């Protein structure tokens, strides 16, 4: 137990440059308090003391502004930065080294009493205000951009942005042995697809120019480019990456 508590405190300094002293971490970090309260409520939940677990969780929500259902499964070195407005549902599963920012919702999408909340694998980062909904899986070391809304599975090492969330790049979230917190450095998927459309227009213009000049054969590179741009645009419209 003491080893886990020390690990929880040390992770504050690893993931928040504003942390200065252990006393400050112990007294001024609601995310840390919420995780410790959850460990108690989850212990009670597993022993069928469900009302008591819910009641203590309710008090923890009042104290920290963070709501973690006692049934949620949380791994090691879990860090909630700032924390206000974070909601974690009953059947959520969170791996090791996961980081959440304020306003994140890990919510359900069904009334059925079944697995209805997301699974976050090791090393996932979920940015401010993001919503991850339903019994989906966010792959290892993936990043969810701020205010994104994610409804479908995310492959490992992916960066997801937008509403609905789309995979826009592949990224390594562990750099030099530490979690890469540069979750603000996200590509713009709409700008990328517009680039593909403009490139496609250029290729079509090249084909028209070739016809006007009476060329019997078009440049094979133009045809290949048109096919490639169509595939990229169709992939984006289908919910895939760009």
N, C-alpha and C positions, 0 to 999 in steps of 0.2 A: 504493500500500500504506500509506504513512504517513498519507495522508488518511483512509483507512478506520480505521486504528488510533486516530487523533485523534477520529473520529466515534464510535467505540465507547466511548472514555473519556468524551466529553462527554455521551453518553446516560445514563451512570450518574448524573450530577448532575441530569439532567432528570427521572429516574424514581425516584430514591431520595433522599428528604430527609435520610437518615442519612449520606450521603457528604459528606466534609469536604475532603479534599485529593486531588490527583492520585496522590500516593504511596499513599494508602490504597486508592484505586480499583485501582491496579496490583497491589497486594500482597494485598488482602483480599476480592476479589470473585471467587468461583469461577465465577460465570456468565460473567464476562468471559474468564477463562482457558479455560473450556470452548469458547467461541465461537472463540477464537484457535486452539486445538488442532484444532477441527473444520475450520477453513479449510485447515490443513495436510493433514489426513486426506482431506478432500474433493478436494483437488488431486491427491493420490496415487491416490485412487479413480478419478478421471477418466482417469488415465494407466495404468490397468489394474494398478497396484501395490496390489492389493486386500488381500493379507495384511498388508503393511506398514501400510496405512491402518487396518485393523482392530486391529492390535497397538498402534499409537500411540493409537487411540481407547480401547482397553482401559486403557492407562496413564492417559489423561486421566480416564476414569471413576474410577479408583482415587484420583487426586489431587483431583478436584472433587466426586465424588458425582453427576455428571451424565453420562448416556449419550446421545451423539448418534451415530447410525450415519454412517459416512463417506459413504454414498450420499445422505443427506438434503440437500435444497437449502434454503439459508438466505439470506434477503434482508438488506438493510442495516438498521442501527439496531435489531437484534434484541437484546432484553434479557431475561436470566433472573435474577430476583430470588431471593436465597438459594440456590435451585437444587437442594438435596439431594433425590434421588429422581426427578428429571426424566428421562424416557425418550422419545427421539425416534427413530422407526423409519426404515427404509431409504428408503422411497418417499415420505416426508413432504416437502411443499413449503411453505415459510414465506415470506410476503411481507415487505415493509418495515414497520418501526415496530411489530413484534409484541412483546408482553410475556407471558412465562410466569412463574408462581410455583412454589414448590417442590411436589414431589409430582405434577406434571402428567405424564400419559402421552399421547403421540400414537402410538397403537398400531394394529396390523393385525387383521383379522378373517378371514383365509383363509390356507390353506397354499400357495395358488397363487403362482408367481413372477410377479406382475403388480403393478399399482398397488393397494396394499392399506392404505395409510396416508393420513391426512387431508391436505387442503390448507387452509392458513390464509392468507386474503387480507390485504391491508395493514391495519394498525391494530388487529388482533384482540388482545384481552386474555383470557387463560385463567387463572382463579383457582386458588387452592391446592387441590391434590388432585383436580382435574378430570380426567376421562378422555374423550378424543376418539378414537373408534375407527372404523376402516374407511376406505374411499376416498371420504370425504365432503368437502364444501366448506363452510368457515365463511366467510360473506360479509364484505366489508370493514367494518371498524370495529364488529364485533360483540363482545359480552362473554359469556364462559362463567362462570357462578357457581361458587364453591368447591364441590368434591366432586360436581359434576354429572357425569352420564354421557351423552355425546352419541353417537347412532348414525346420525343423519340430517342432511341438508343444513340449513344455517342461512342465512336471507336476510341481506343486508347490514343493518347498523345495528340488529341485534337483540340482546336480552338473553335468555339461556337459563339456566334453573335446573332442578334436579330430576333424578330417576332414573325413567325416562329423561328426558333434557333436553327441556324445552318452551319455546317462545318466549313470553315474558310481557310484553315491551314493546319499543318501538323507542327507541333512544338514540343520541346523538351522542357519539362517543368522542374527538373532537378539539375541545377547548375552548380558545379564545384561542391557537390554534397549538400546543397541547400535548396529549399524550395524557391523557384523563380517567381517572384511576386509582381513581375511586370505585366499584370493582367490588363493594364490600360493600353498596351501596345497591340491593338487589334486592327486587322485589315477591314476595309469597307466592302462587303460583298456586293452591294448595289453598284458601287463605282466599278468594281471588277467586271460585273456582267455588262455594264454599259460599254466598257472598253471592248469586250468581246463583240457586242453588237456593232460598234463603230468599225471594228476590224472586218466584220462580215460585210458591212456596207461597202467598204473599200474593195473587197474581193469581188462583190457583185458588179461594182462600177468597172473594175478591170475586165470582167467578162463581157460587159456591154460594149466597152471600148473596143475589145477584140472583134466582136461581131460587126460593129460599125466599120471597122477597118478592113473587113472582108477576110479575116484570117480563118482558115479552115480548121486549125487546131488551136485550142487555148493552151496557155501555160499550165502544165499539170500541177504545178505548185498552187495555182489559184484554186483548183478543184479540191486539193487536199486541205487547204486553209479553210475553205467554206465548210467542208465536212467537220473539221475539228471545232470550228466556232459553233456550229449547230449542236454538236455533242456537248460542249461546255454549257451552252444556254439551256438545253434540255435537262442537263444534270442539275442545274441551279433551280429551274422551275419545278423539278421533281423533288426538291428538298435536300439534295445532296450538296457537296462542297462545290466551290467554283475555282 
